[in-house]
Amino acid sequence: MTLREHIHLPTGRRLAWWALLIAVLAALLWLAVRYISPAPPRTLVMSTGATDGAYHRFGQRYQEILRANGIRLELRPSSGGMENIARLNDGSVSVGFVQGGTGLLAADPEALPESTALRSLATVAFEPVWIFTHTLDLSKGLGPLAGKRIAVGLPGSGNLHVARQLLAIYGVQADTGGTVFVTEGGMAAAQMLQERQIDALIMIAAPQAQAVQRLLNEGRMRLASLDQVEGLAQRYPYFRPITLKRGAVDPARDLPAADVHLLATTANLVVREDLHPALDYMLLEAAKQVHSQPSLINRPGDFPSPRDTDYPLSDQADRYFKHGQPFLQNYLPFWVAIYVQRMLLWLLPLAAILVPLMRVLPGLVNWRRQSRLYRRYGELKYLELDLASRQLDEQERRRAHEQLDRIEDEIVRTKFAIEISDRVYTLRQHIDYVRAQLDRQAMQKRAPAAPGP
């Protein structure tokens, strides 16, 4: 075997070190996969609203979009935004719709993000305050509703919360002066109004809600147009003044017959802070597909929006509205992009460790081998000095030969860098020289003494 072959062929010990290094890296990779960058779950639970309401219809469209990307979205109907907030806070759902004016920032605009585990991804729709009556003129305010039967929304709904607050501004209180608050909402409340079981209905919902569409197209119902919408929106920042234009509902029938001034809140898409970031981006893409279309009261592209949220905007949503969805998801299917992204997330830190290590490791290995070579030189030098200083007996020479054989065997089995090959050869020549010295000393001892004169 030539010296070059001797230097470059791997040894069993070298393979063992590489196997150990690979095992350590594999363990680090497993820890990263398991704890640092886990895959997003394939099932997500959303709290929506009444089954005949806009929230639930929105949820059904989200369900279709997420299903096409390999994610099962489970929809849980609710009484509305307040129940959705309760479910989000107790962790029974991960995403839900929340009505503007009912969330944390509506109560305290200066609230700190760490005071809640909930985050807004976007506002996704205007939700006007629809106030329908048979004949009442409410343009100057809601005072004429005192003493009437008013449907204000289901218990636990954001509709009920905001309706009570709005009526209280005008001094309209339940069980005062014959006023009755009927806790019904949706299609049931619309039917009660049509059948004159109630005198008025306050409904906070997107224009797409079935009950809103039913009453808008009724023609006989009076939709309140409030003269004070600007002042109310100034006083309560979660309200926004909007206008339902004449003829927007049905131009052929001139519905409505005049511009209608309405108050509106915004519907928030809210998630738990611990939701996987990839699902935040997926929900935002779904929101873009569902809510970017025009309606009776908004223009194309108005939603989803990062403005006027009822909870702090999530970090992922902030990046989404500034830069769009992650680069890989623009070009790859969702799960392929996730796997590639996770792989990069694992490999980049490992590369940051391995590149310097691979630079340092050969030097350390060479230093260790050189130190082994120098130790053998030291052993050989000590043996040579001992041999030169005195006459060894037979047993000592045998042990010296065994020591020389061991040193030579270790040198033969050890892989050395090519740049120190000359020192390896020199050491082996030195071994041969000391061995010859031992043999010469043994021959001198066995030789008969010269005869005297």
N, C-alpha and C positions, 0 to 999 in steps of 0.2 A: 504494500500500500504506500503511495507517495505521501509526502507531507501535506500537499494541498487536499488530498482525499481525507487524510487524518483530521485536518482542521475543520472541514466543512460537513462531515457526516454527523447527524445528530446522535447524541448519546441517550441512554435510558433516563438518566437523571435530568437532562434537558427537556425531554418529552414530559417528564413528571411535573416540572416547573410550569411548562406551558399548559398542561392539563389543569393545574391548580389555578392559574390565572384565568383560564376560560371558565372554570367553575365559579370563581368569584364574580366575574363579569356577568355570568348567567344569573347568579343570585341577585345582583344589583338590578339587572333588567327586570327580573320577576317582581322585585319590590316596587320598581317604578310603575310597572303595568298594574300592579295590584293596588297601590296606595297613592302614587303621585299623579298618574294620568289614567284613571279608570275609564273604561268605555261608557258612553251614555246609556242609560236604560232604554229598553225597547218599548216600555209602556209608560204612559203619562196620564195623569188624572186631572181633568178640568172641571171646575164648578161653573155652571152657566147661569141659568135663570129658569123662569117658567117655560114649559115645553112649547107654549104658543108665543113666546116672546122673541125679540131680536137676538138676545144673548145666546139662546139655545140654537137659533138658526145659524148664527155666526159659528158656534161651536161645531155644528155639523159640517160646515165647509172646511174648518180647520181639520176636522177628523179625516176628510177625504184627502186633503193635501199631505198630511202626515202619514197616512196609510201608504200613499204612493212612494214615500221615502222610507218605508220599513219600520214605522213607529205606530204603535197602537194607541190611540187617544180615547180614553174612557170618559164619557160625559156624565156628569151628575147634575140633574136639574136642581134648582133651589128656588127660594122665595125672592132672591135678588141679591143686590150688592152687599148688604150687611151680613147675610148668611155666608156669602162667598168669602168675606173678610174673616169671619170666624173660622171657616174651614181652612183657609190659608194659614191663619195663625196657629191652629192646633196641628197642622201638618197632615191632615187627612187628604188634602189635594195639593198639587204643586203649582197650578195655574188657574186663574179665574178672572172674570170680568167684574170691575168695581166701578160703581157710579161716581161721577165727579161730585165733590162736596161731602163725601162720606169717609174719605181716607185721612191719613195722618196729616198731610200737609194742608188740607182744608181746615183742620182744627188748629194746627200750629205751623204756619209757614216757615218758622225758624227751627223746626225740629231737626235734630241731628240724624244722619243715616243710621248710626249704630243703635238708635233707640227702637228700631224695628227690624224684623227679619224679612220684611217684604220689600220688593222692588218693582217699580213700573218698567215695563218694556216700551210702552208707547201709549199715547191716547189714540183711539182707533175710530171714534165716531162722535158726532154731536148727538146729544140726547135732549131734544127740546122739552120744555115743560108744557105739555099739551093740556089745556083747560077747556073742556067741552061742557056746554050747557044746552038747554033747549032754547031759551029766549033771553037769559040774563045778559046785561051789558056790563062787562067787567073792565072796560078800557081804563077807568079811573082807579082801579084797584080791586081787591078781592073782598072788600067789606060787604057787598051784597050777598055773599055766601053765608053770612051769619044766619043761623036759624034753619039752614038747609041740610039735606042729607047729601054728603059728599063722599065719593069713593076716593080713598087716599093711598091705596096700595096694600099689599099683603104684609102681615106681621113679619118682621125681620128683613124687610126689603129696604133698599136705599130710597125707593119711591116714597115710602111712608115717612122716612126720616126727613127728606127734603120738603115734602108736601106740608107736613106739620110746621116746619120752620117757616115756610113761605106764608102760610095762613096766619101764623102767629104775628107776623109783621103787621098785619091789618087787623089784629085783635080778634081773629076768628079762632075760638077754642072749642074743643069737644065738650059736649054736655053743658054748654053754656048758652042760654037763650034759645034752647031747642035745637042747637047745632048737633048733628050726629056724624061722626066719622065712620064710614063703612070700610072695613079692612078687606077690600077686594081689589083685584087688579086684572090686567090682561083682558082676554075675551069675555070672561065672566062679568067684569065691571062694565065693558062696552055694551053687553046685552042688557044689563040692568038699566043703563042710561036710556037705551033705545026703548025699553019697555016701561020707562018712567018710574022705575022703582027707586031711583035716586034723582037728585036735581042737578048734580054736577059730577064731573070726573076729572081728577088731576092725575095725569099719567106722564111719567118721565121715561121716554123710550126713543130709540132710533126710529126714523121715518119708516123703516122696513118692517116694523112690528105689525103683526096682523091686526091687532086691535086698533092701532093708529090708522092703518089703511082703510079699515072698515068704516071708521067714523069720519075720516076725511072725505071719503067717497059717498057718504050718506047724503050730503047735501042739505038735510034738514037740521043738522046739528050746528050750533054756533061755536066757533073756535075763538076764544078770547084773544084779542089783540091789545097788549098792555102798553099804555102810553109811557110808563115809568121804567121801561126795561133798562135804559141807560143808567138811571140812578140806582136801580137795584144791583146791576152788575158792578157799579162803582163801590157799593157798600159791601157786596159779597163777591170777592174776586173769583170764586169758582163758577160764577154765572157769567155767561157771555151773551150779549144781545145779538140776535140774528133775525132775519126777515124771510118769511115764506112769501114768495112773490105771487102776485095775482096770476091766476091761470096755471100755476106750477103743478097742481094736482091733476087737473083735467081741463085743458084749454077749450075743448069743445063745449063743456058746460060752464066755463068761466069759474072754475073752482081753484082757489077761493076767489071771491068776487072783488077783493081788494087785498093790498099787501097786509100781511099779518105780522105784528111785532111780537117776537117770542123771546123768552129767556131759554138758555140752553146750558147744560153741563156737558162734560165730556166723559165718554166711556173709557176706562183704563184697562189695559191688559197687564195684569199683575202676577208676579211669580214669587216663589220663595227664593231667598238669596242663595240657598244651597243647591238650586237646580243646576244641572250640568250645563256649562257654558255653550256646548254645541246645540243643546235644545233651545237655549235662548235665541240663538241665531236662526234655528229652524222655525220657531214661533214667529219671529220677526218677518221672515220671508213669507210665511203663511199670511200674516197680517197684511203684508203688502199686496198679496193677491186678492185678499178678501175685501179690504177696506179702501183701496185706492180708487175705486169707481165713484163717479158722481152720484149724488142723491138729490132730494128736493132742496136741501139746505147747504150742500157743500160741493165744491168743484173737484174735478179729477186731481188726484195727487195730494189733496189736503191731508189725508191720513194714509198710513200711520204717521204720527208726529211725536217728537220728543218734548213738546211744550205742554204746559198746564197739567202736569201729572199730579196725581194725589199721593204718590209715594216717591221717594228718591229714585232717580233714573239709574238702572243697573249699569255696571261698567261695560258689559257687552253691548247694551243698547246705545250707550254713548259712542262706542267705537263704530257700531253699525251705521249710525246716522252721519258720522263723520267720514267713514272710509268704505262703507258697504260691508257685505259679508266677507268672511275669510277668503283669501286668495284661492285656495284649493277647491273650495265649494263652488267657485265660479266655473270650474272646468271639469270637475269630477262628480260622479254620483255621491250622495251624502255619506254613505257608509264607507265607500272607498276613500273619500277625502278624510274622513275621521281616522281610518287606519293609517293612512300616509302621514297625517299630522301627528298622530301619536308616535309613529315610528321615528319621525324627525325629532320629536320632543325627547324620546329616549336616547337617540343616537348622538345628538349634539352635545349633551353633557358628558356622555361616555367618550366622545371624540376629544372633548376638552381635557379629559383625564388621560386618555390613552396616548395622544400625540406627544405631550411632554414626557410621559412615562417611557414611550418607545425610544425617545431620544436619550433619556437618562439610563435606562435599563442596560443597553449594551455596554456602556461605560462601567456600570457597577459590576456587571458580569465579568468584563475583562479585568477590572481591578481585583476582583476576587480570585480569578485564575492566576493573575500575575503574582498576587500575594502568596498563593499556593506554590508557585514556581520558586519564589524567593525563599520560602520556608525550606523547600527541598535543597536549595543552594546552601542554606544555613546548616542543615543536617549534614550535608556532604562535607562542608568546610570543617565542621567540628570533628567528623570522623577522620578527615585527612590530618588534622592537627594532632589528634590522639595517636594516629598511626606513626606520625613523624617523631613523636616525643618518646615513644617507648616500644618495646618488643611485645606484641600480643601473643597470648597463648592460643592453643588450637580452638578452644571453645569460644574465645573472643573473636577470633577470625571468622568462625562459622556464623556467629551472630552478625558480624559486620557484613558478610556476604548476603545474609538474609535481608539486612537493612538496605543494601544497595539494590537487591532484586525488587524489594517493595517500592523503593523510590522510582526505579525505572518503570515498573508496572503502572504506577499511578500516572506517570508522565504519558505513557502510551495511551492510557484510557481517557485522559483528560483532553477536551477540545480547547485549543489555544487559538487566539487571533493570528492571522497571517503575519502581522507586523512584528510579532515577538518570536517568530519561528526560528530566528537565528539563535536566540537565547535557549530555546528548547534543544536545538542541536548541540550547543555548547555544553549544556548540562549533561546530556547523554554522553558526550565525549569525556567530560570530567568524571562521570561515573565509571566509564571504562578505564580511565587513568587510575582512579583509586582502587578499582578491582585489580588492576595489574600490579599496583604497589603491594596489595595484600598477598597476591600470589608470589611476588618476588621475595617478600619477607618470609613466607612459608618455605620457599625453596632454600633460602639461606639457612633457615633453622634446621632443615633436614640434611643439608650438606655436611660431610665429615670434616672435622677440623684438620687443617694442614699439619703434616708431621714436623716435629721440632728438629733442630740441627743435631 
